[in-house]
């Protein structure tokens, strides 16, 4: 899996800031096949190792390598402060993506790194304020390998004044958001059937359902091992019936090499290239809606029930049925009022659907 790992907010060191400020060239840079050695090992967009054949871009006197040619334009679309920050991190050998490829991850601004990978912040709202994007581009920070997105700088101070409270609230919302997408009914540590003692554990913004407290302890000892196993299960089960030939962000799958199997909220999303991972993380509602629509169109004609899985009422008895995709499964309801009940206990209601 190639999870999207985004930039931790760092304070620029004085020498690095000065080096950027003293350059008087074009602030937007240029795309080139420049011979200078790139300052980065990881592409700023794809978070993957740079590839010489993809070319480089010049920004404020620095050469930035890419993983595919299209990443250059995407890099220049960033605002200047974000490009500056990437260059400073790259010069220090701490650019985003490096922690996934054996390079030292930055810990100065995030605290001691916890085991495992950083997954995107999946909630649509700031943990303190309102909807993300309501006050301009969200501000991204990473704490102990957990990404958080804020609507404004003021919310960061509030969050940091009572982290325990806000982490607890984030975890509750992540569980509610991702529970209906959880792909398996067994514990990935013990292999046991999930039951009454199941623990909903949030690891770096990702829900993991474990058989009991002992399984949680075992998972924490080697999260990568168990998450790799979970990713493999997701790909094996969802790939055969995957409903899209196009990337939800870019173009046709295969148009830029082998498709990337990206796991987002424990769901398989197939991308044309690694550069599209950040777009999913930045605008998940927009792009995941395309995947949901594809699953719904694929399954609607052969939907097994003519009644609502929550109330048992006839579909259409309260207007057009309401549809939701849980993981890779279309679910139809008599009305929107059934959605909160379903999301709170999806396992119970999904059991009402005939099993293959």
N, C-alpha and C positions, 0 to 999 in steps of 0.2 A: 504494500500500500504506500501511496505517496501523499500523505496528508499535507494540507496546506499549513505551513508554519510562517506566521507573519512577523513583522518587525516589532521588537520590544522597544518601548520608548526609552531612549538613553539621553543623558546629558552629554552634549558634544564637548570633547576636551578642548582646551584653549588652543593648542597647536594645530589640531585638525580644523577647527573653525577658522583660524587665521589663514590656513592654506587655501581653504575654499573662498574666503572673502577676498583674497588678494588677486584672484584670477579675474581678468577684465574682458574675457571673450564672450561669445554668445552663450547666454545662460541656458539656452535650450539644447546646446550641443549639436552633434551631427552624427549620422550613421556612416560608418566607414569600414574598410578592411585594414585599419591602422596596424603598423608593425609593433607598436609599443606593447609591452606586457600588460594584460588586464590586471586591475587592482583586485578583482574578485575571482573566487573559485566557483561561486554559485550564481546562477542567473537571478537577477532581481525579480523577474516575473515568474519563471517556472520553478524557482527554488531547487533546481537541479544543476548538476555539474555543467559548466560552460563547455561548448563544443566549438572548436576552431572554425569549422565550416559554416557556422551560423553568423560569423562576422562579429564586429564589435561596434560600440558607439563611443563617441567622445563627449565628455561632459566636464566642463570646467577644468580642462587640462588633464583629466583622468580618462583612461581607457577602460570601458566596462564590457566584459564578455557576456555572451548570450547562449541560451540552450537551443533556440531556434530563431530564424530571421525575424519573425513577426514580433518578438519580444522587444525589439528596439523602439518601435513606435509606442508600445504600451508603456515602456519606461519613461519616455518623454511626455506621456500624458499625465504622469504624476505631477503634483505641485513641487515647487522648487525645494521646500524644506524637506520633503520626503526623499527627493533625489539626493540632497546633501547628506541626509542621515544615512542612507544606504552606502554612499561612498565612504563616509567615516567608518562605518561598521566593517566594510570590505577591507579598508586599509589595515584595520585591526585584526582581520581574519575572523570576524564574528558576524558575517552577513547571514541573514535568514536562510535556512536550509542547511547550514554547515553542521548543525548538531545532528542531522540525520545521515551524514556521510563521513563520520569519523573525525570531524574537525571540532575544535573546542567551541562549545556554546557559550554565549555571554551570560554571566551570572551577576554582574555588578549591579544591574538595575532591577533584577527579578528575584533575587534571593537564591538560596541554594536550589539547584535544579532537582526536581523530583524525578523518579524513574519514568521512562516512557516518553512518547512523542507528544507534541503540542497539536491539538485539534482545534479547528476554528470555533469561535464563539458563535453559537447557533441561535441565540435568542434574538427576537426582533427589537427588543427594547434595551435601553441603558439600565444597568442594575440600580441606578439612583434616580435618573430622570425619566424622560419620555422616549418616544420611538427614535431609533437610530436614524440619522439623516434629517431629523427635524430642526437641527441647529447647524447644518453643514455636514461635511464629511466626518464620520465617527473618528474618535481618537482611540488607537489600539495600544493596549499595554499587555505585557505578559508577566504573570506572577508565578514563580515556581512551575514553569511549563504550562500554565493555564492562561489562555488568551481571554481578555475582557475588552469589550468595546463600549466606549462612553460617548454620550451625545455632546458633551462639552468638557472643558478643562475643570470647571468648578465641581463636577461630579466626581472627579478623581480624588480630590481632597476629602470629600464626604465619604467615599468608599474606603479610603485608607485610614480614616479615623475609626472605623468599626468594621474591619474586614470579616470577622467571624459572623457577624449578622448578615452581611451581604453575600458571603459565600454560601451560607445556609439557604438564603432565598434563591440564589442562582441554581443551586443543586435541586431544590424542589421544582423549579420551573423546567430545568433540563429533563428531569424524570418525567414530568407531565407531558412535555413536548415529544420526547423520544420513545416513550413506552410503547406506543402503538406501532412503532417501526421495528421493535426488537425482533430479530429474525429467527431465533431458536428457542425451544422450550426446555433445553437442558443447560446445566452449568458447564461453562467452558473449562473449569478447573477440575471438577470431580466427575463430570459426565452424568450426574444425577438429574432426575426430572425436577424442574423447578416447582416448588410447592409452597406450603405455608410459611416455611422459614426463609424464603428467598429474600436476599438483600439487594436492593437497588442501589448500586454503587456508581458514583460519577467519577470517572478518571479523566482528568484534563479535558473536560467538556463533553465526554462521551459516556453514555449509559452502558454499564455492564451489569448483567443480572447474574448473581451468584447464589449458590445453594444455601449458604449459611455463613456465619461470622468466620469460621475457620477457613472457608474458601476465599473469603476476602483477604485474609492474612496471606494465604498462599499466592493469590493473584498479585498482591502488592510486592511480593518478593521477586517476581519476574513478569511484569505486565506485558512486555513486548512479546514474550513467548505466547502468552494466552491470547493477546489481541491479534497476533499473526494467524493463530488458529481460527479465531473468529472471522477474520477477513477472508480466509480461505473458504470457510463455510458459506459466507455471504456470496462470494463470487461463484462458487460451485452451484448454489441453489438459484441464484437470480439471473445468471448469465444466459442459460438456455431460453428463458422466456423474456429476455430484455426487449422492450418494445420500440426502441429508437435506432435508426440508422445514422442519425445526425447527432453531433455534440450539442447539448442544450445551450452552449455558449457560442461555439464556433461553427465550423462547417461539417461536411460528411466525415464519418468515422473512417479512418484509414487515409485521409487526405494529407496527413502530416506524419505518416509513419504509423506504427502500431498504436491502436487506441490505448489510452490510459484508463485503467480500472481504479477509480477514485471512490473511497468509502466516505459517505457523508451521512451523519446520524444513523449509522449502521445500515445504510442503503447503498447499493451499487449505482454509481453514476459513471457512464462511459464518456470520456472526453477525447477530443481530437489531439490534444497535447497538454503537457503539464502546465503551460501558462494559463490554462482555463480554470485551474483549481482556485486561484485567488478570486476570480469572478464569481464562482459559486459561493465562496465564503463571504464576499462583499454584498452580493445581491441574491441570497438564497431563495427568497420567495419568488422572484422573477424567473429564475432558471429552473428551480425544482417544480414549479407549476407546469412547465413543459413536459417533464417526465411524468407527473401525475396525470396530465391530460392524455398522454400516450398510453399509459396503463389503463385508464378508464375506457378509452376508445377500443382498446384491444379486448377488454373483458366484458363490456356492457351487454353485447348481444347474447352472450351465453351466461349471464349472471344467474346464479342458481336459485335465488329466492324472489318471491313477489311480495314479501313482507319485510318490514323494518326489523333489523337485528336487535334493536333495543326494546321497542314497544310491542312488536308483533303486528302492528297495524299494516293494512294493505298499502303498498307503495302507490302513490298517486292519490291517496284518500285525503291528503292535506296539501294538495298542489303538487308541482313537479318534485320528484324525489331529489333529495340532497345527497351528493356523492363526496366520498373521501377515499383517498388511497392510503392504506396502512401498510408500510413496507413496500411490498409489490402486489398487494391485493386490493381490488376495488371493493368498497363497502357502500351500500345504499341505505338511506334513512328516509323515514316519512316526513321529517321536518328538521330544521336546524337546531331545534331545542334538544335533540337527541345527541348532538355532537359532544357536549361536555360530559355527559354520562358515559359515552363510549370511550373518550380519551382517558377518563379516570380509571377505567377498568377494561381495557381492550381485550385482554385474554378471555374474560368471561363472555363477551359478546361475539368475538371472532369464533368461539366454539359453536355458535349458532349457524355458521356457514358450513355447508357440506364439505367434508374433507376429501381431497383426491385420493 
